């Protein structure tokens, strides 16, 4: 079946966060402008999910509902099929999103005043999860050398040696820089954390969204020891554009840690997910493999379009290689603008509503994160609009 990835989706007035934010920032924005910021797609959901939910609603009773055998079978089948990993059925815990999961993990596995390590520029809710819970954010910035981001293992080891630093919030694949860490990189992270009693929260929400030739390794699959020293956070939300259904699948192999995690959720009466989210996840993981394969092709085409367009028309803007996620990281510092001036220029003149690099940490100042999960025609229009705005 050939899926529709070319139709423009109209989301004005639907409550979409990023569309609402665009109109707040520029009420008179051109009607053809599409915001390419927040990581949800400007694409229709897989039709199998929509039709499947419609059929389900014909006979469903929408009462309190937990994990069903069909849901579990779908989740474990997906992990084996796409990631060659077979977790134990007892390891899974649900959460109304990966963000609530790692906020909960910070509370469950650390005490106020403890340190939690993160690798900026990185997904900004990591910092919120640490600071809003009264913990200390300990930065282990990524290295940027020759246009490639790598982990600073020497610095990570130094930070991990401090007994006050109890947790690593780890983004794998990395948002926003688009790296998919290879097995050797993951092994070194695991060894450092094991040696220094630092527990790993591995956010793997983008792990299904890979470009050709790239392989994702589930952190818990590295070794038995690694599995006992981590939780793995996954969800169908990024892969199938289901963020509004607030469903995620959290794997916690360590029984004591799993009990602590669930106990912390119990303090806030949070942890369960809705019946439609569970059903949508089941449908996505059993009927939408072909949709994902075609989506991956679109993401590659859109990445190549941005790369070639910038090289030909705006070479002062550096487009980073993309291995995973649908988020394109770009360096705009060659334009010579202060990062605040850049933000104003992008929104008010170019009508580019992206995620500004500085929100991912000071290391992101002068950078931009572009959402590639949109029709190619929408992306082409945006690129032409930027070109016009930068004309002398």
N, C-alpha and C positions, 0 to 999 in steps of 0.2 A: 504493500500500500504506500502511495506517495502522500506524505503529509504536507499540510499547508504551513510553510514558514515564511510566506511572502505577504500575506494580508496584514495591513496596518490595523492595530487594535486601538480603538478609541476608549480612553479611560478617564477622560475629563468628567468630573461629577460623580465618579463611582466610589470615592473615598480613598483612592490610591494615595499612599503617603507621598510618594515622589511627585506625583502630578499636583497634589495640593500644595506641596512645598514650592514647586516651580511657579505657580500663580501667586503665591505670597511674595516671592522674590522679584517677580516681574509680572504684574497683573495684565499688562498689555502685550504679553509675549505673542509672537506670530502663531497663528492657528495651526500651522504645519509642524511646529516644534514638538519633539518628543523628548522627555527627560531620560537620560541614560545614566542614571545614578544608582539608586538603591538596587541591591541584588535580587530583584525579581524580574521576570522576563516580559518583554513587550511582544509576547507571542501567545497564541491560544493554547490552552491546556490540551494534552492528548485526548482525542475524542473518546477513546476507550474509557477514560476516567469519568468524563461527563456522562456518557451513556450508562456506564456501570453504576454510578451513583443514582441516576434517575431510575434505573430498574430496581435498585436496592430500596429506594424510598417507596416504591409501590407496595411493599409488604413489611417494611421495617417498623419496629417499635423503638422510638428514639429515647429510650431510658438510659440509666447509668449502665455503661458497658466497659468491660476491660478487654485485655488481649484475648482474642479468639484463637483456636487452633489454626484456622485458615490464615490469619494474620501472621502468626509465628512462622508457619511454613513458608509463607511468601518472603518474609524478611530473611530467614536463614537460607532459603533457596537463592535469593538475590546475592547475598554475601559470598556464597560458594561459587555461583555462576560468573559473577563479575569481578570478584576479588580473590578467588581461590582460598577462601578462609571459611572454616567451619567452627563457629563458636558453639559453646555449650548452651543448651536452651535455658538453663538456669541463670545465665549471665545478663539477660536482657531486662531492661527497665524502661518504661516509657516516660516521656517528658513533653510538655507542651512547647517544645522547641529546644534547639541546641543552646541558645543564649540562656534560658532559664536553667539548663543543665549545668553550664559551667559557672554561673552565678552560685548555684546550689553547691557545686563542688568546692568552690572557694570557702564557703561557710562550713562545709562538712569536714574538710581536710586540713584546715588551718585555724589558728586562733587570731583574734585582733592583735595587730602589731607584727605578726609574722610576715615574711616576704614571699611574694609570688613572682616568678620570673616570666618575662614575655620578650618577644623578639621583634621590636619595631623596625621599619614601619609595619604595623599589624592591625588587624581587624579591631576597630576602636572599642567595641563592648568589652574586650579583654581588660582594658584599663579600668573601665567602669566597674566590672565585676570585682576587681581588686580594691580600688579606692572607696567605692560606695559601701563596702563591707568592712572598712577600717583596717585593711591590710596594706602593706607597703609594696608598691610596684618597683620591681628590680629589673632594669632594662639590660638586655643582652642584644644590642642592635645587630642586625644583619650586616654583613660586609658587602659593599658594592665595588667590584673590581672588574674592569674590562667589560662593563655592561651586563654583568651577571651577579646575582645575589647568592651568597653562601652563608652558612652558619659560622659564627666566630666561636669555635669549640674551646679555644684557650680561655676566652672570657666567660663562656658558659661554665667551664669547670671551676673557675675562680669564684663565680657567683654561687655555684652549687655547693661549694665547700663551707659556706657560711651556714651554720646550723639553724639560723633564723629563717632561712629560705627553704620553705617546705614544699613548694608546688611549682610546676612548670605548666603554663598555659601555652600549648603548642598547636600551631596552625598547619595542617597537613592534608591537602595541598595548601600552600600559603596564600592568604588573602591579605594584601592586594598584589603582591609581586608576581604571582602566577607560577612559582616554583613548585614542582612535585619532587619532594625529597627522595633520593635514591636509597636503596637498602643500606648501603655503607654509611650514609649520613644519619639515617635513623638508628642504626646500630650504635654509632658513637654517642648520639643523644641518650639512648637507653643506658649504655654503660656508665656514662657520667652520672646520670640520675640515680641509678641503682647503687653506685659506689658511695653516693652522698645522701642517700635516703630522701631524695626529692621525688615526689609523686607526680606523674604525668597525666594531664588532661589533654587528650588528643582530639582536636576538633577536625573531623574528617568529612564535614558536610559537603564539600566540593569533590569528593573522591571519585564520583562517577563521571565527572566532566573533564575528560582528558583528551589531549590532542594525539594524533597518530604517532605510534612508536613509543608512547610514554606509558609506564606501568606504575600504579599506586600500590604501596605496601601498607597493609593495615598494621598499625604500631603493635598491637597485641600479638601479631603473628610472628614477630621477630624471634621470640623464645618464650619458654614457660616463665622465666623470671621477668621478662618484659611485660607479659600479660598480667602478672600479679602486681605490677607496679604502675598500672595505668587504667584509665577508662577511655573508651572510644565512643565518640559522639557522631552519630550518623542521622540522616533524615532523607525523606523523599522530596523535601521542600524546594531545594535548589534545582535538583535534577528534573523535576516535573512541574515546577512553578506552583507549588502547593503551600506556600508559606502561610497563607490565610487560614489553613486548616490546622495549624499549630500541632504538628505531630513529629516526634523524633524517636529514634531507636538508640538507646544508650546501652553499651556493653560494659559490664564491670565484672571481670573474672574473679577478682579477689572478694571472697565472701564477706570478710569483715568490712572492707571498704564499701561493698554494696549495701550492707546493713546501715553503715553510717550515712551513706548518700540518701537512702530511702528515709532514714530517720530525720534527716534535716528537712527534706521535702515535707514530711509529716507535720513539722512545726508550723508550716505555713498553709497546710491543706492544698498543696500544689503537687503535681506529679502525674496525675491522670490526664488522658487526652480524650477528645470527643469521638463519638461513634463514627461520624463521617470521615474524620481524619484517619482512623484505623482502617476503615473500608477503602478509602482512596489509596492509602499506602499499599494495601493488599492488591488492589487492581493494578496499580503502577508497577509493582514488583513481579506481577505474573503476566501482564498483557502488553507492556509498553517497551519492550527491549528494542524493537525496530524503530520506534519513535526516537529513542535516545541515540541510536546509531545515526539517524538522519540529522538530529540536532548537532551532534559532534561535527558532522560535515559542514553544517552552517557556521559553526563557531570557527572552524579552520578557515573557511572562505572569508568570514568577516575580519578575522585577525590578519589574513594576508592582504585584504583590501586596505586596512588601516596602515599596515607596514609599507605597502607600495605607494599609497597616496602621500604619506608623509615624506617618504624618500624623494618622490618626484616634485612635490609642491612645497613642502614645509620641512626641509631637512634639518632645521634647527631644533625640531621636536624629535626626541629619541623614543622609539617604540621598543619596549622590551620583548624578548622572546616569551612566548606563552606555552607552558607545558600543561597547565590545568586551570580550572575555573573558567567562567565566561567573562572575566574581568581583566581588561587590558590596562596595564600600568604604563604610564608615559612620563617622560621627563621634559617639562616645558621651560626649564631654567635657561635654555638657549635664547628665549625671547627677551631676556634681560629685565623681566618684571619681578618686583617684590611679590611674595606669595599672596598678599592681600590685594594688591593691584591686579594680579592674575585672576583671582576669584571674581573681582568686579568686572574685568574685561570679558571673561568667559560667559558670565551670566547676562550682563547688560548689553554688550555689543555683539558677541558671537552667538548668544542664545544657546550656549552649551551648558546644560545643567548636569554636571557630573558629581562624583564624590571628590572633593578637594583633597589633595594629598596630605595636607597638614592635619586632617582629622585622624590620620593613622599614626601620628607622632611627629615630632619636630624633624625627623629624618625624611618626612614626606613633603616638606615645604618646597613648592615649585613643581610638584608632580600632580598628576591627575589620574583618576581611575574611571575608565570608560566601560560601560556595560555593553557587551557584544551580543547579548541574547535579544536580538531584534531583527526585523526584516532587513535584508541587505539594502533595500531602497531607502529605508529610514537612515541607516548609517551613512550611505552615500550623500544624502541630503545634508546631514550634519557636517560631514567633511567639507562639502562645498561651502557651507555657511561659515565655517571657520576660516577657510581660505579667503573668502571675501572680506571677512572682518579684519584679517591681517594684511590686506592689500595696502601698500604705501599710500 
